Amino acid sequence: MTDQGPTSAGDDLPGKPTSASRTTLSHIMTAADTNLLGTVHGGVIMKLVDDAAGAVAGRHSEGPAVTASMDEMAFLSPVRVGDLVHVHAQCNWTGRTSLEVGVRVMAERWNESTPATQVGSAYLVFAAVDENGKPRSVPPVIPETDQDRRRYQEAQIRRTHRLARRRAIKELRASRPAG
Ligand SMILES: CC(C)(COP(=O)(O)OP(=O)(O)OC[C@H]1O[C@@H](n2cnc3c(N)ncnc32)[C@H](O)[C@@H]1OP(=O)(O)O)[C@@H](O)C(=O)NCCC(=O)NCCS
């Protein structure tokens, strides 16, 4: 945690709608993406998730942004070679210098017309940073639909829990002898 505030005074930055930074990243899974069981390695999916979410964070904050945390990464069913994977990402919530990106991972067979099914989801927090790596202000996100507003409210709950967990662990560590 820093003692200093963000390096730009942009607390009054104009808001940006969710749709301005919503992004989809698509990729066909090949044999190079598999684990020892022959299905797609979870880390391959996590990289795509981080890439798509990073694009959203960069677009929304209009500059560099770094991954601060990734939580609730859920793998709902295995992804296979020959699956066309779509990673849908949008800005759910903004704080002063950070923002939460929600990601939904869908998969469909690359050569069939069957509908895509959801295979994963995740929530990532990005911090917007300046050229020195210091946090900088982000524009407030403007949710546009009922679903966007629901996601905003749910993201606030996750934010409250993240802060409470960090504070509780910090206090516990401070209360115990080092080691
Ligand atoms: C993320 C990072 C910039 C935060 O820097 P910091 O000095 O701790 O700054 P702050 O405490 O002011 O945090 C900045 C914002 O990020 C949020 N944040 C920081 N760490 C977080 C975490 N672990 N989880 C969620 N949010 C976090 C803060 O709540 C704050 O948000 P707000 O301004 O909207 O309230 C810094 O820890 C960093 O550079 N980490 C490495 C990031 C990186 O390299 N990622 C790629 C992995 S290889």
The ligand as an SDF file (V2000), in Angstrom:
LIG
                    3D

 48 50  0  0  0  0  0  0  0  0999 V2000
   -0.9660   -3.3900   -7.9000 C   0  0  0  0  0  0  0  0  0  0  0  0
    0.0220   -2.3510   -7.3970 C   0  0  0  0  0  0  0  0  0  0  0  0
    0.2570   -1.2570   -8.4550 C   0  0  0  0  0  0  0  0  0  0  0  0
   -0.6000   -1.7060   -6.1540 C   0  0  0  0  0  0  0  0  0  0  0  0
    0.3240   -0.7830   -5.6750 O   0  0  0  0  0  0  0  0  0  0  0  0
    0.2090   -0.2110   -4.1820 P   0  0  0  0  0  0  0  0  0  0  0  0
    1.4170    0.5740   -3.9190 O   0  0  0  0  0  0  0  0  0  0  0  0
   -0.1470   -1.3060   -3.2340 O   0  0  0  0  0  0  0  0  0  0  0  0
   -0.9590    0.8350   -4.3390 O   0  0  0  0  0  0  0  0  0  0  0  0
   -2.3320    0.9880   -3.5830 P   0  0  0  0  0  0  0  0  0  0  0  0
   -2.3160    0.3250   -2.2530 O   0  0  0  0  0  0  0  0  0  0  0  0
   -2.6460    2.4430   -3.6420 O   0  0  0  0  0  0  0  0  0  0  0  0
   -3.3470    0.1880   -4.5310 O   0  0  0  0  0  0  0  0  0  0  0  0
   -3.8040    0.7420   -5.7420 C   0  0  0  0  0  0  0  0  0  0  0  0
   -5.1840    0.2050   -6.0210 C   0  0  0  0  0  0  0  0  0  0  0  0
   -5.0990   -1.2090   -6.2590 O   0  0  0  0  0  0  0  0  0  0  0  0
   -5.9020   -1.9040   -5.3300 C   0  0  0  0  0  0  0  0  0  0  0  0
   -5.1820   -3.1210   -4.9540 N   0  0  0  0  0  0  0  0  0  0  0  0
   -3.8810   -3.2110   -4.5970 C   0  0  0  0  0  0  0  0  0  0  0  0
   -3.5620   -4.4880   -4.3300 N   0  0  0  0  0  0  0  0  0  0  0  0
   -4.6840   -5.2100   -4.5320 C   0  0  0  0  0  0  0  0  0  0  0  0
   -5.0040   -6.5860   -4.4170 C   0  0  0  0  0  0  0  0  0  0  0  0
   -4.1090   -7.4960   -4.0420 N   0  0  0  0  0  0  0  0  0  0  0  0
   -6.2600   -6.9640   -4.6920 N   0  0  0  0  0  0  0  0  0  0  0  0
   -7.1840   -6.0780   -5.0730 C   0  0  0  0  0  0  0  0  0  0  0  0
   -6.9520   -4.7500   -5.2040 N   0  0  0  0  0  0  0  0  0  0  0  0
   -5.7090   -4.3270   -4.9310 C   0  0  0  0  0  0  0  0  0  0  0  0
   -6.0710   -0.9550   -4.1420 C   0  0  0  0  0  0  0  0  0  0  0  0
   -7.2670   -1.2550   -3.4230 O   0  0  0  0  0  0  0  0  0  0  0  0
   -6.1430    0.3700   -4.8480 C   0  0  0  0  0  0  0  0  0  0  0  0
   -7.4380    0.5520   -5.4300 O   0  0  0  0  0  0  0  0  0  0  0  0
   -8.2810    1.9490   -5.3050 P   0  0  0  0  0  0  0  0  0  0  0  0
   -7.3470    3.0870   -5.5650 O   0  0  0  0  0  0  0  0  0  0  0  0
   -9.3080    1.8220   -6.3830 O   0  0  0  0  0  0  0  0  0  0  0  0
   -8.8650    1.9690   -3.9210 O   0  0  0  0  0  0  0  0  0  0  0  0
    1.4060   -2.9750   -7.0040 C   0  0  0  0  0  0  0  0  0  0  0  0
    1.2050   -3.8890   -5.9310 O   0  0  0  0  0  0  0  0  0  0  0  0
    2.0700   -3.6870   -8.1580 C   0  0  0  0  0  0  0  0  0  0  0  0
    2.7060   -3.0550   -9.0020 O   0  0  0  0  0  0  0  0  0  0  0  0
    1.9530   -5.0110   -8.2030 N   0  0  0  0  0  0  0  0  0  0  0  0
    2.5310   -5.8070   -9.2970 C   0  0  0  0  0  0  0  0  0  0  0  0
    1.5310   -5.8730  -10.4700 C   0  0  0  0  0  0  0  0  0  0  0  0
    2.0820   -6.7020  -11.5980 C   0  0  0  0  0  0  0  0  0  0  0  0
    3.2430   -6.5990  -11.9560 O   0  0  0  0  0  0  0  0  0  0  0  0
    1.2000   -7.5400  -12.1460 N   0  0  0  0  0  0  0  0  0  0  0  0
    1.5910   -8.4550  -13.1810 C   0  0  0  0  0  0  0  0  0  0  0  0
    1.9780   -9.7530  -12.5710 C   0  0  0  0  0  0  0  0  0  0  0  0
    3.4540  -10.3980  -13.2520 S   0  0  0  0  0  0  0  0  0  0  0  0
  1  2  1  0
  2  3  1  0
  2  4  1  0
  2 36  1  0
  4  5  1  0
  5  6  1  0
  6  7  2  0
  6  8  1  0
  6  9  1  0
  9 10  1  0
 10 11  2  0
 10 12  1  0
 10 13  1  0
 13 14  1  0
 14 15  1  0
 15 16  1  0
 15 30  1  0
 16 17  1  0
 17 18  1  0
 17 28  1  0
 18 19  1  0
 18 27  1  0
 19 20  2  0
 20 21  1  0
 21 22  1  0
 21 27  2  0
 22 23  1  0
 22 24  2  0
 24 25  1  0
 25 26  2  0
 26 27  1  0
 28 29  1  0
 28 30  1  0
 30 31  1  0
 31 32  1  0
 32 33  2  0
 32 34  1  0
 32 35  1  0
 36 37  1  0
 36 38  1  0
 38 39  2  0
 38 40  1  0
 40 41  1  0
 41 42  1  0
 42 43  1  0
 43 44  2  0
 43 45  1  0
 45 46  1  0
 46 47  1  0
 47 48  1  0
M  END
$$$$
